[in-house]
Amino acid sequence: MRVALINQPWSVCPPDDSADSIALVNFELLRRLGRTCEARSYGRMIKGRPAIEKIDGVEYRRVPPARIDRYTRGLRLLDKWRLMPRRKPFHQSALYHRGYATAVARDLSQSPCDIVHVHNFAQCARTIRKHNPSARIVLHMHCDWLTQLDKALVQRCLESVDLVLGVSRMITDHARQRFPTAKIEFRTLYNGVDFDRFAGAQPPAQPGRRILFVGRLSPEKGPHVLIQGFVRVAADFPDVTLDLIGPDNVLSRDFVDPGREDARLEQLASFFQIKDSYRAHLRELVPGGLSGRVRFLGSLPHDKLPGHYAGASMLVVPSVFDEPFGLPLAEAMAAGIPCLATAAGAFPEIVEDGVTGLLTPPADVGALAGALAELLSQPERARQMGLAGRQRAASLFSWDKNAETLADCYRGILGGKRAAQ
């Protein structure tokens, strides 16, 4: 079986220290698929690296920048200025990174694969189908765009797809319910964790207890809620500090909420529009007396994260919107620490409330502060939650198991002729 996993146009392969989460997902799956399949990865060109390179049984093919993509890059401003129709943002048009998609599609037509696996951007599937009519195409959704975007627009793209994967049951169920007559299969494939690396990490030699946040410092991720909650309990727990790991990277709102219909995000609208305003806001939320206890550690290489999890008392993921998955939660559970998250999106699928951690309502500072105090004042209960989380992570979020499930999905859609649309 010949399999090609297509990175997003800006991603490098293999991933470097600045890699996005989808590039990491591709890398981990490919490492395992390469043991039994003829595995290939596509990504953008890296200076100083060959166009084609084979590493650990996986062939990495790198695509040089396309002229049309440079010319159309500025059209993303149409989304920022709200000049595109609702639910039809420019980043879903055929022009968005068209050069990259076309280059990949043409290369595949010259060196065919049985399975072509793309992420998020369904219009890429149409381009690949045009040049590869007999390939089986998998669309892997790490967000809820199939529900949030214009239905007719999505339907046209799904006509080129054989299988839709969702990173959570929430994503899969939403897509299946919206397109009940689609002649394609919908399956759930959770993201995974390198369990041994996170479970076996040694904590840094630091005194005191640490609350940890891992993720982009962006409004929808809710670090402002966490900081406000920490400020409320800090006086009662003078030995506790808060570490925030992640880049100051505010996505355009149309990526998070294409229809601009989430009232929780509307309250944060200005932070999506004004550059660096959210970064300044987070720093302003920290009183001078707590400045030494709240650390913004910035973006760290992924291989440095296990030690930070191991040395933490808990991970807090206070997202204010419906997260499609929540990879830091799975990583923290593998590391054996309890999780505090919001009861929204896919988080209840990951965190078992009261068993592996606690769930609180989104954007509720008081509830989050109460949950922080609850876990900090009951260290033995928190320890037991961490142990339960490690067992749950081993059963649900193993890359080895996920790669086996994915290979079974591939074999399933290879079993017969492609359904006529």
C-alpha positions as CSV (number, residue, x, y, z in Angstrom):
1,M,0.0,0.0,0.0
2,R,1.4,3.4,-1.1
3,V,0.4,6.2,1.2
4,A,1.0,10.0,0.9
5,L,0.3,12.4,3.8
6,I,0.2,16.0,2.7
7,N,1.3,18.7,5.2
8,Q,-0.3,22.1,5.2
9,P,1.5,24.5,2.8
10,W,3.5,26.2,5.4
11,S,4.7,23.0,7.2
12,V,8.2,21.5,6.9
13,C,8.8,17.8,7.0
14,P,10.3,16.2,9.0
15,P,9.1,18.9,11.5
16,D,11.5,21.3,13.1
17,D,11.4,23.0,16.5
18,S,8.8,25.5,15.2
19,A,6.5,22.8,13.8
20,D,2.7,23.1,14.0
21,S,0.7,20.4,15.6
22,I,-0.5,18.9,12.3
23,A,3.1,18.5,11.1
24,L,3.8,16.6,14.3
25,V,0.7,14.4,13.8
26,N,1.9,13.6,10.2
27,F,5.4,12.8,11.4
28,E,4.3,10.5,14.2
29,L,1.9,8.6,11.9
30,L,4.3,8.3,9.0
31,R,7.0,6.9,11.3
32,R,4.7,4.0,12.1
33,L,3.0,3.6,8.7
34,G,6.5,3.4,7.1
35,R,7.0,0.0,8.9
36,T,4.3,-1.7,6.8
37,C,3.5,0.7,3.9
38,E,5.3,2.7,1.3
39,A,5.0,6.0,3.1
40,R,5.5,9.5,1.7
41,S,5.2,13.0,3.0
42,Y,4.8,16.3,1.2
43,G,5.7,19.7,2.7
44,R,7.3,23.0,1.8
45,M,10.9,23.3,0.7
46,I,13.6,23.7,3.3
47,K,16.8,25.7,2.6
48,G,19.8,23.4,2.4
49,R,17.7,20.2,2.2
50,P,17.1,18.1,-0.9
51,A,13.8,18.0,-2.7
52,I,13.5,14.3,-2.0
53,E,14.9,12.6,1.0
54,K,14.4,9.2,2.7
55,I,14.6,9.0,6.4
56,D,13.7,6.0,8.5
57,G,11.7,4.4,5.7
58,V,9.7,7.5,4.9
59,E,10.2,9.5,1.7
60,Y,10.0,13.3,2.2
61,R,9.2,15.3,-0.8
62,R,9.5,19.1,-0.6
63,V,7.7,21.6,-2.8
64,P,9.3,24.9,-3.7
65,P,7.3,28.2,-3.3
66,A,4.8,28.8,-6.1
67,R,4.6,32.1,-7.8
68,I,0.8,32.2,-7.7
69,D,0.8,31.6,-3.9
70,R,3.1,34.7,-3.5
71,Y,0.7,36.8,-5.6
72,T,-2.5,35.7,-3.8
73,R,-1.1,35.8,-0.3
74,G,-2.4,39.4,0.2
75,L,-5.9,38.3,-0.6
76,R,-6.1,37.0,3.0
77,L,-6.9,40.6,3.9
78,L,-10.3,40.0,2.4
79,D,-11.1,37.9,5.4
80,K,-9.6,40.3,7.9
81,W,-11.6,43.2,6.4
82,R,-14.8,41.0,6.2
83,L,-15.1,41.5,2.5
84,M,-15.8,37.8,1.8
85,P,-19.3,36.3,2.2
86,R,-20.0,34.8,5.6
87,R,-19.0,31.1,5.8
88,K,-17.0,31.5,2.6
89,P,-13.6,32.9,3.7
90,F,-10.8,33.3,1.2
91,H,-8.8,30.6,2.9
92,Q,-11.4,28.1,1.6
93,S,-11.2,29.2,-2.0
94,A,-9.5,27.3,-4.8
95,L,-6.9,30.1,-5.0
96,Y,-5.7,29.6,-1.4
97,H,-2.2,28.0,-1.8
98,R,-3.3,26.7,-5.1
99,G,0.3,26.5,-6.4
100,Y,1.2,24.2,-3.5
101,A,-1.8,21.9,-4.0
102,T,-1.3,21.7,-7.8
103,A,2.4,20.9,-7.4
104,V,1.6,18.1,-5.0
105,A,-1.2,16.8,-7.2
106,R,0.9,16.7,-10.3
107,D,3.8,15.0,-8.6
108,L,1.4,12.3,-7.3
109,S,0.1,11.8,-10.9
110,Q,3.7,11.1,-12.0
111,S,4.4,8.9,-9.0
112,P,1.0,7.6,-7.9
113,C,-0.1,6.6,-4.4
114,D,-3.1,4.4,-3.4
115,I,-4.0,6.7,-0.5
116,V,-3.7,10.5,-0.4
117,H,-4.3,12.0,3.0
118,V,-4.9,15.8,3.3
119,H,-5.6,17.9,6.4
120,N,-8.4,20.5,6.9
121,F,-8.3,22.3,3.5
122,A,-11.0,20.4,1.6
123,Q,-10.4,22.3,-1.6
124,C,-7.0,20.6,-1.8
125,A,-8.9,17.3,-2.2
126,R,-10.6,18.7,-5.3
127,T,-7.2,19.6,-6.9
128,I,-5.7,16.3,-6.1
129,R,-8.7,14.4,-7.5
130,K,-8.5,16.3,-10.8
131,H,-5.0,15.0,-11.4
132,N,-5.4,11.6,-9.6
133,P,-8.9,10.2,-10.5
134,S,-8.2,6.7,-9.1
135,A,-6.6,7.6,-5.8
136,R,-8.5,7.2,-2.5
137,I,-8.5,10.6,-0.8
138,V,-8.8,11.0,3.0
139,L,-9.8,14.4,4.5
140,H,-8.5,14.7,8.1
141,M,-10.3,17.4,10.0
142,H,-8.6,19.0,13.0
143,C,-11.3,21.7,13.2
144,D,-15.1,22.0,12.8
145,W,-15.0,23.7,9.3
146,L,-17.2,21.1,7.7
147,T,-20.0,22.3,9.9
148,Q,-19.0,26.0,10.1
149,L,-18.5,26.7,6.4
150,D,-21.1,27.1,3.6
151,K,-22.8,23.8,3.1
152,A,-22.8,23.8,-0.7
153,L,-19.1,24.8,-0.7
154,V,-18.2,21.9,1.6
155,Q,-20.5,19.5,-0.3
156,R,-18.6,20.2,-3.6
157,C,-15.3,19.4,-1.9
158,L,-16.6,16.2,-0.3
159,E,-17.5,14.8,-3.7
160,S,-13.7,14.3,-4.1
161,V,-13.3,12.5,-0.8
162,D,-13.6,8.8,0.1
163,L,-13.1,9.1,3.9
164,V,-13.4,11.9,6.5
165,L,-11.5,11.6,9.7
166,G,-12.3,13.7,12.7
167,V,-9.8,14.2,15.6
168,S,-12.7,13.8,18.0
169,R,-16.2,12.4,18.1
170,M,-17.5,15.9,18.2
171,I,-15.9,16.7,14.8
172,T,-17.0,13.4,13.3
173,D,-20.6,13.5,14.6
174,H,-21.1,17.1,13.5
175,A,-19.9,16.3,9.9
176,R,-22.0,13.1,9.7
177,Q,-25.1,14.9,10.9
178,R,-24.7,17.7,8.4
179,F,-24.1,15.4,5.5
180,P,-26.2,12.3,6.3
181,T,-26.6,11.2,2.6
182,A,-22.9,11.6,1.7
183,K,-21.5,8.5,0.0
184,I,-18.4,8.5,2.2
185,E,-17.4,7.1,5.5
186,F,-16.8,9.2,8.7
187,R,-14.4,7.9,11.3
188,T,-12.8,9.3,14.5
189,L,-9.0,9.2,14.9
190,Y,-7.7,10.8,18.1
191,N,-4.4,12.5,18.1
192,G,-1.7,10.7,19.9
193,V,1.2,11.0,22.3
194,D,4.7,9.5,22.4
195,F,3.7,7.8,25.7
196,D,7.1,6.5,26.8
197,R,8.7,9.9,26.3
198,F,6.1,11.8,28.3
199,A,5.6,9.1,31.0
200,G,9.3,8.7,31.6
201,A,10.4,12.4,31.7
202,Q,12.3,13.7,34.7
203,P,11.1,17.0,36.2
204,P,13.5,20.0,36.5
205,A,14.9,20.6,39.9
206,Q,12.6,23.5,40.9
207,P,11.1,24.1,44.3
208,G,7.4,24.8,44.8
209,R,4.4,23.9,42.8
210,R,3.7,24.9,39.3
211,I,0.5,25.3,37.3
212,L,1.2,24.8,33.6
213,F,-0.5,26.2,30.4
214,V,0.7,24.9,27.0
215,G,-0.7,26.3,23.8
216,R,-0.9,29.4,21.6
217,L,-1.4,32.6,23.6
218,S,-4.5,33.5,21.6
219,P,-7.9,34.7,22.9
220,E,-9.9,31.5,22.0
221,K,-7.4,29.5,24.1
222,G,-8.4,31.4,27.2
223,P,-5.0,32.2,28.9
224,H,-6.6,35.4,30.2
225,V,-9.2,33.4,32.1
226,L,-6.4,31.3,33.7
227,I,-4.3,34.4,34.7
228,Q,-7.4,36.0,36.3
229,G,-8.2,32.7,38.1
230,F,-4.6,32.4,39.4
231,V,-4.6,35.9,40.7
232,R,-7.7,35.1,42.8
233,V,-6.1,32.1,44.5
234,A,-2.4,33.2,44.6
235,A,-2.5,34.6,48.1
236,D,-3.8,31.3,49.5
237,F,-1.0,29.3,47.9
238,P,2.2,31.4,48.1
239,D,4.4,28.5,46.9
240,V,2.5,28.1,43.6
241,T,3.7,29.6,40.3
242,L,2.1,29.8,36.8
243,D,4.1,28.9,33.7
244,L,2.6,29.7,30.2
245,I,4.4,27.9,27.4
246,G,3.5,28.8,23.8
247,P,4.0,31.5,21.2
248,D,2.2,34.9,21.1
249,N,0.3,33.7,18.0
250,V,-3.2,35.1,17.6
251,L,-4.9,33.4,14.6
252,S,-7.2,35.4,12.4
253,R,-10.7,34.9,13.8
254,D,-12.1,33.6,10.5
255,F,-9.8,30.5,11.0
256,V,-11.4,29.9,14.4
257,D,-14.9,31.0,13.8
258,P,-15.6,31.4,10.1
259,G,-19.2,32.4,10.5
260,R,-18.4,34.8,13.3
261,E,-21.3,33.3,15.2
262,D,-19.6,32.3,18.5
263,A,-20.8,34.9,21.1
264,R,-18.0,33.9,23.4
265,L,-15.4,35.0,20.8
266,E,-17.4,38.2,19.9
267,Q,-16.5,39.5,23.4
268,L,-12.9,39.1,22.5
269,A,-13.2,40.5,18.9
270,S,-10.8,43.4,19.4
271,F,-7.9,41.1,20.3
272,F,-8.2,39.4,17.0
273,Q,-8.1,42.7,15.1
274,I,-5.3,44.7,16.7
275,K,-1.8,43.3,16.4
276,D,-0.1,42.6,19.8
277,S,-3.1,43.8,21.8
278,Y,-3.7,40.4,23.3
279,R,-0.1,40.0,24.4
280,A,-0.2,43.4,26.1
281,H,-3.6,42.5,27.8
282,L,-2.2,39.3,29.3
283,R,0.8,41.1,30.8
284,E,-1.5,43.8,32.2
285,L,-3.6,41.2,34.0
286,V,-0.6,40.2,36.2
287,P,-0.4,42.5,39.3
288,G,3.1,43.8,40.1
289,G,3.2,41.7,43.2
290,L,2.8,38.5,41.2
291,S,5.1,39.3,38.3
292,G,7.7,36.9,39.6
293,R,5.2,34.1,39.9
294,V,3.7,34.3,36.4
295,R,6.3,33.3,33.7
296,F,5.8,33.6,30.0
297,L,8.2,31.0,28.7
298,G,7.4,31.5,25.0
299,S,7.5,28.8,22.4
300,L,9.7,25.7,23.3
301,P,10.9,22.8,21.1
302,H,8.5,19.9,21.5
303,D,11.2,17.6,22.9
304,K,11.6,20.0,25.8
305,L,7.9,19.7,26.9
306,P,7.9,16.4,28.7
307,G,10.2,17.7,31.5
308,H,7.9,20.7,32.0
309,Y,4.8,18.5,32.3
310,A,6.7,16.2,34.7
311,G,7.5,19.1,37.0
312,A,4.0,20.5,37.0
313,S,1.2,20.1,39.6
314,M,-1.5,20.3,36.9
315,L,-2.1,21.4,33.3
316,V,-4.9,24.0,32.7
317,V,-6.5,24.4,29.3
318,P,-9.1,27.1,29.7
319,S,-10.3,27.4,26.1
320,V,-13.4,29.6,25.6
321,F,-14.6,28.0,22.4
322,D,-15.3,24.4,21.3
323,E,-11.8,22.9,20.9
324,P,-11.7,20.1,18.3
325,F,-9.2,18.1,20.4
326,G,-6.6,19.3,22.9
327,L,-3.2,17.6,22.4
328,P,-1.7,19.2,25.6
329,L,-4.3,17.4,27.7
330,A,-3.3,14.0,26.2
331,E,0.4,14.9,26.8
332,A,-0.3,15.9,30.4
333,M,-2.2,12.7,31.1
334,A,0.6,10.6,29.7
335,A,3.0,12.6,32.0
336,G,0.8,11.6,35.0
337,I,-0.5,15.0,36.0
338,P,-4.2,16.1,36.5
339,C,-5.9,18.3,34.0
340,L,-8.2,21.2,34.5
341,A,-10.1,22.1,31.3
342,T,-13.4,23.6,30.1
343,A,-16.5,21.5,29.6
344,A,-16.8,22.3,26.0
345,G,-15.9,20.9,22.6
346,A,-13.9,17.7,22.7
347,F,-12.5,18.2,26.1
348,P,-15.1,16.0,27.9
349,E,-13.9,13.2,25.5
350,I,-10.4,13.5,26.8
351,V,-10.7,14.5,30.5
352,E,-12.9,12.3,32.6
353,D,-14.4,14.8,35.1
354,G,-13.6,14.0,38.7
355,V,-11.4,11.1,37.6
356,T,-8.5,12.4,35.5
357,G,-9.1,16.0,36.2
358,L,-11.8,18.7,36.5
359,L,-14.0,20.4,33.9
360,T,-15.4,24.0,34.4
361,P,-17.7,26.1,32.2
362,P,-15.9,28.2,29.5
363,A,-14.9,31.8,30.4
364,D,-16.0,31.3,34.1
365,V,-13.1,32.8,36.1
366,G,-14.8,32.0,39.4
367,A,-15.3,28.4,38.6
368,L,-11.8,28.0,37.3
369,A,-10.3,29.7,40.5
370,G,-12.4,27.3,42.6
371,A,-11.1,24.3,40.7
372,L,-7.5,25.5,41.0
373,A,-8.0,25.8,44.8
374,E,-9.6,22.4,44.9
375,L,-6.7,20.6,43.2
376,L,-4.0,22.6,45.0
377,S,-5.5,21.9,48.5
378,Q,-5.9,18.2,47.8
379,P,-2.5,17.0,46.6
380,E,-3.3,13.3,47.1
381,R,-6.5,13.5,45.1
382,A,-4.6,15.4,42.4
383,R,-1.9,12.6,42.4
384,Q,-4.6,9.9,42.0
385,M,-6.1,11.9,39.1
386,G,-2.7,12.0,37.4
387,L,-2.3,8.2,37.7
388,A,-5.8,7.6,36.3
389,G,-5.0,10.0,33.5
390,R,-1.8,8.1,32.6
391,Q,-3.9,4.9,32.2
392,R,-6.5,6.7,30.1
393,A,-3.8,8.1,27.8
394,A,-2.2,4.7,27.3
395,S,-5.5,3.2,26.2
396,L,-6.8,6.1,24.0
397,F,-3.9,8.2,22.8
398,S,-1.1,5.8,21.7
399,W,0.4,6.7,18.4
400,D,1.1,3.0,17.7
401,K,-2.6,2.1,18.2
402,N,-3.7,5.1,16.2
403,A,-1.5,4.2,13.3
404,E,-2.9,0.7,13.3
405,T,-6.5,2.2,13.2
406,L,-5.5,4.5,10.4
407,A,-4.0,1.6,8.3
408,D,-7.3,-0.3,8.8
409,C,-9.2,2.8,7.6
410,Y,-7.0,2.9,4.5
411,R,-7.6,-0.8,3.8
412,G,-11.3,-0.3,4.2
413,I,-11.6,2.4,1.4
414,L,-9.2,0.4,-0.8
415,G,-11.6,-2.5,-0.7
416,G,-13.8,-1.6,-3.7
417,K,-14.4,0.8,-6.5
418,R,-14.8,4.5,-5.6
419,A,-18.5,5.4,-5.1
420,A,-20.0,7.5,-7.8
421,Q,-21.0,11.0,-6.6
